[in-house]
Amino acid sequence: MARKSKIRKTQDHDRLERAMKFARALNFNSLEAYQEWCILQGFSIELDKSKGQLEREMQRFVLKKHKREGNTRNIIQKIYSRQIKYRDLNNEILKIISDGFKRINNKKLLLDVLLSLEEKTKLLNYEDYTRGVISFVFDFHLWLRPYGQWEQKSRNAGRQFSSLSRFLFAKYEVPIFMDRVWQKDEKVPKGWFIHIGQGKNIRFAKSLPIKMTKKMAHSFLQAPDSYSVNAAFRWAQVHALGGNKAIADAVVATRLSRAFNDDDFWLGVIRFFIANPMLDTNQYNPIIDYIWNQKYENRIVFIERGVAREEGPIQPNFSMQGRTPDTLLRQVENWHRRLGRETKGGILQWCKSKTPDFRFVEGRANTHNMKIWSIRELLNSKELIAEGRKMNHCVASYARSCMSGGTSIWTMGMQDSQEMFKILTIEVHNPSRTIRQIRGLRNRLATKYETSIIKRWSQQEDLALSSHLNI
């Protein structure tokens, strides 16, 4: 036993020595300083790391050192001349630039634009704006004016991006929220930007997700700057039908900002909300989830032990006609109760997604201010039910989506020196690796600080944040 203890102490000592040696190579004077840097960069604070982990940390350090020393131009030129390979880049913005050079035929034009913007603007400090700039160059054949004549008149990166996009592609005013079509690099929405910029009516643009009246077309242009383009279409419908911003914001926070199928029916649901202004807008999400389940989602019915068949939706002809808020809310509540009951067939289970659980430590135990944040995937219907009961929302309805692999549900908690707190429930769309919903107790929104923890997780695991979240 004593011999094992001695071996363990020797191994711990060697591990500590190796970690300290690596920390000094990164110019850190202590392990604590090195571990704090690891937390900020999204790396593990464990001392026993693989060779691959250490290489990634060294690459991140070197790239950040280059940026601090003003060598970003130099790195861009090396990416252009293929002196730096994609696999050696751990900085997301430089990866985006590298991808841009692979995609674009006119690589020299992209190089000239990037070097010019790196010198004159702050655009290349942000991932979305960097993607947007590359998208501008991809469509350089549609430019209305030569890039070299553009003058930046603001120090704000957002204003710089808006100014440049309109200089290149627009003769007339375009709403600010349309800037996002370049950052997402989606062909059809970019066409809408150019259509409006040419002074044409959005009603007659190609491939719109909804049918637009004159009122809707006018309201679309008045949507808030923070909205996504899809959200602006829902805003247009709400306002054209006489609804207000509170109703529009609540509708946009639901799945209706992502789905436009069967839009005539959903227009009726929006009319129902507008006709009942005293209905709590916090109920929109549960109502829409209930309707979606009843009208569109197939059921798995067990006909005998171990044998199941898929049947159609419960109410494929679901209609809003004759419904009142009271009766609809009772139906939603009954549905929630049914979802909350553990069925006789046992607990539904599913495999863990490819995204690992997350852990982030802030503060220190010796100063009694340590907090451990965790984001953990829920892996069976029992956990979903418990989460829904604790947080007072209807996350249990996602069991089938989780089983199919299309969705994963995560719980975010925080452990301090005294107890563990449940903070948020998070929905991730697995195929697109996109965080689509974030809700706290009774469907509250995340605070700014809670959002910062989620952003840390999303950056570490390369998860996108849905534009309708507005974070």
C-alpha positions, 0 to 999 in steps of 0.5 A: 500500500505504501509503495502504491502511494509512493508511485502515485506521489511520483506520478503527480509530481511528474505531471505537475512538472510537465504542466509547469514546463508547458505553462512557462513555454506560454510565458505564464509565471504560475499554474494558476495563471495558465489555468485561468487562460485555459478557462478563457480559451475554452480549454480544459484545466486538467494538468494531464493533457494529451499531445494533441491538446497541448499542440492546440493550446500552443497554436492558439497562443501563437496566433493570439500573440501574432494578433497582439503584435499586429501581424494579422495582415501577415497571417492573412497573406500567408493563408492566401499563399498557402504557407499556413494550412487550415488544420494549423488554425485555431482562431475561428476568424482565421478559419473563416478567412481560410475557407473563404479563399478555398471557395472564391475564385477571385482570390486576389480580390478577396486578399485586397479587400481583407487587407484593406478592411483589416487596416481601416475597420474593425470588421475582421474582429468579428466572425459574422462580419468576416463571413459577410465580407467574404460573401460580398466578394463572392458576389462581386459581379453584382457590385454597383460601385467599385470597392475602392471608392467606399469610405468608412465614416464610423468606428462602430463595426455594425455601422461599417458593415451596413455602410459597406453592404449598401455601398456595394449592392443598394441604390435605395434604403434597405432595413438594417436587419437585412444585413444578416443575409450576408453573414449567413451567406444564403443565396435566396435572402441575399436576392431579397436584399438586392431586390429592396436595394434596387427600389423594388417591392419585397412583395414581388421578390422571388421565393418568399416564405409567405404571401404578402399583402401591401400592408405586410410589405410595408410592415416588413421594412419597419421590423426591428434591427435585432430581428432575423429576416424570417422573424421580420416576415412574422412581424409583418403579418402581426402588424398588418393584422393589427397586432402590436410589438409585444405580440410580434415579439412573442410569436417570433420567439416560437417555432413560427419564426423557423417554419412557414409550412401551412402558413394559411393555418398559422395566419389563423393562429396569429389572428387568434392571438391578436383577437385575444389581447388579454391572453398572456404572451408567455402562453404562445409557446406552449399553445403553438407546441400543443397545436403542432403536436396535435396537427403534424406529429406522428405517434408511435403506438405499441400494439404489443410488447416490443412491437410498435407502429407509427400512426398519423397525428391525433388531430390532422384537421385541427382548426382554430374555428370556435376556440376560446382562450380558456378552452384552448389553455385547458387543452394545453394543460391536459396535454402537459399532464399527459406528457408528465405521466410516466407511461406503462411502457416504461421510460423512453431512452436515447443515445447521447448526441456527439456534443459533450457535456460542459463544465466551467469553473469560476472563482476559487475554492480557497476564496469561497467564491467558486461557482461550477457551471454545468450544461448536461444533456438529458437522456431519457423521458424521466429526466425530461419530465423532472426538468419540466416539473422543476422549471414549470414548462413543457420540455417533456414534449420533446421526448420523441424528437430526442429519440429520433436524434433530431433534437437534444435537450440540455439542462444548465445548472450552477453549483456553489459552496452550498447547493446546486441550482437549476438555471436554464433548459436548452434546446439544440437542433442536432442536424444543424448544431444550432441552439434554438431555445433557451428558457428558465423557470416558467419560460423566462428568458436567460439573463445577460450573464447566463447568456455569456456562459451559453456563448462560451459553451457554443464557441467551445463546441462550435454550436450556432445560435439561432438568430431569433434568440437575439443574443 
